[in-house]
Structure formats: C-alpha cells, structure tokens
Amino acid sequence: MPQITVDHSKFIAFDREEFARDLHGAVVEIAAAKPEACKTQFRASEVTAFGYEDPLDNGHAVVHVTIGLLAGRTDETKARLTEAVLELLKKHIEDDGSEVLHASAEIRDLDASYRKFER
C-alpha cells in the first residue's frame, strides 16, 4: 500500500521515472504513506480511442492514475492528492501541441480483503 497504477497512451512524451518519484513524495506528504510502501505500475496502451475519431490519428492522449489506499483517509485528503497528481502530470508530460491530453486521477479505498507479501 499504496497501490498506484498509471494507464496512458503509449505515444505521449512522459517522464515516468521522475513522475513516480514526485508522486511517491506527494503520497507520503499528503496521505501519510510510508515511502517504502509506494509502488507504481505504468501501463502504456497501444491504442487510445476518443469519441468517433480514428484512434490511429493520435489526436487525443489519455492518462488515468488510480491510487489504492488503505481505508481511513478523509475525502479532503483524497481530493488534495488527486489535485497534486494532476499537477504532477502537467509537469511530467511534454506538451508539444500535437494532441489533446485527457488526464484524470482517482483515489480508492482498498478492500478489506487486501493482503500482500514480499520475498
């Protein structure tokens, strides 16, 4: 915990390593997570479809960040964290003017059944 997943269009210029470092710092500061508990997976999508446009035109890029936290954070804390995520996306995704970026973030409570192990 936290479990962080970043789904994004493959073709965007995205500094994932720096984003992850900054994101982990924000999660620690805002949601009181432990630095060593922060884990982020990036999943690049080959095809991103938007409306009725041809997905191969690459006119629209999508990034969605999901952060799963153990229950107990207030709605205010979750909102602060999602706002911080969006600001970090603005900072770490290059805006070359070639596509429209659709960025979003959400915080969800991990289910009570959540368990983990480490080797």
C-alpha positions in Angstrom: 0.0 0.0 0.0 -0.4 2.4 -1.7 -1.0 0.6 -5.0 -0.6 3.0 -7.9 -1.5 2.3 -11.5 -0.9 4.7 -14.3 -2.7 3.9 -17.6 -1.6 6.1 -20.5 -1.5 6.4 -24.3 1.8 4.9 -25.5 2.7 7.8 -27.8 2.9 10.6 -25.2 6.3 12.0 -24.1 6.1 11.1 -20.4 8.9 11.2 -17.9 7.6 8.3 -15.9 10.6 7.9 -13.6 10.5 11.5 -12.3 6.7 11.4 -12.2 6.9 8.3 -9.9 9.4 9.9 -7.6 7.4 13.1 -7.3 4.1 11.1 -6.9 5.5 9.0 -4.2 6.6 12.1 -2.3 3.1 13.6 -2.6 1.5 10.4 -1.4 3.8 10.4 1.6 3.3 14.1 2.4 -0.5 14.2 1.8 -1.7 10.7 2.7 0.9 9.8 5.3 2.1 6.7 3.4 5.5 5.2 4.1 8.0 5.8 1.2 8.9 2.2 1.0 5.3 1.2 0.6 4.7 3.2 -2.6 4.5 1.0 -5.7 3.7 2.3 -9.1 2.9 0.4 -12.3 2.8 2.1 -15.7 0.7 0.5 -18.4 1.1 2.0 -21.9 -1.9 1.5 -24.2 -1.2 0.8 -27.8 -4.5 2.3 -28.9 -6.4 5.1 -27.3 -9.9 5.9 -28.7 -11.6 9.2 -28.3 -15.2 9.8 -29.4 -15.7 8.9 -33.1 -12.2 9.9 -34.2 -9.8 7.4 -35.7 -7.6 6.1 -32.9 -4.7 5.9 -35.3 -4.7 9.7 -35.7 -3.2 10.1 -32.2 -5.1 13.4 -31.8 -6.0 12.6 -28.2 -3.9 11.1 -25.4 -5.3 9.7 -22.2 -3.7 9.3 -18.8 -5.5 8.0 -15.8 -3.9 7.5 -12.4 -5.5 5.2 -9.8 -4.2 5.2 -6.2 -5.4 2.5 -3.9 -5.0 3.3 -0.2 -6.0 1.6 3.0 -9.3 3.0 4.2 -9.4 5.9 6.6 -8.3 8.9 4.6 -10.8 11.8 4.5 -12.4 13.0 1.4 -10.4 16.2 1.7 -7.2 14.3 1.8 -8.2 12.3 -1.3 -9.1 15.4 -3.1 -5.8 17.1 -2.2 -4.0 14.1 -3.5 -5.8 13.9 -6.8 -5.2 17.6 -7.4 -1.5 17.0 -6.7 -1.5 14.1 -9.2 -2.9 16.3 -11.9 -0.4 19.0 -11.3 2.4 16.4 -11.5 1.0 15.1 -14.8 1.2 18.6 -16.2 4.8 18.9 -15.1 6.0 15.5 -16.4 4.1 15.1 -19.7 5.5 17.1 -22.5 3.0 19.4 -24.2 4.2 19.6 -27.8 0.8 20.7 -29.1 0.3 17.7 -31.3 -2.5 16.1 -29.3 -5.2 16.9 -26.7 -4.3 15.4 -23.3 -7.2 14.0 -21.2 -5.8 13.5 -17.7 -7.6 12.1 -14.7 -6.9 10.7 -11.2 -8.8 8.9 -8.5 -8.2 7.6 -5.0 -10.0 4.5 -3.9 -10.0 2.6 -0.7 -8.5 -0.9 -0.9 -11.0 -3.6 0.0 -10.8 -5.1 3.5 -9.7 -8.3 1.8 -6.4 -6.6 0.6 -3.3 -8.6 1.6 0.3 -8.6 0.4 3.5 -10.5 0.7 7.2 -9.7 0.0 10.1 -12.0 -0.8 
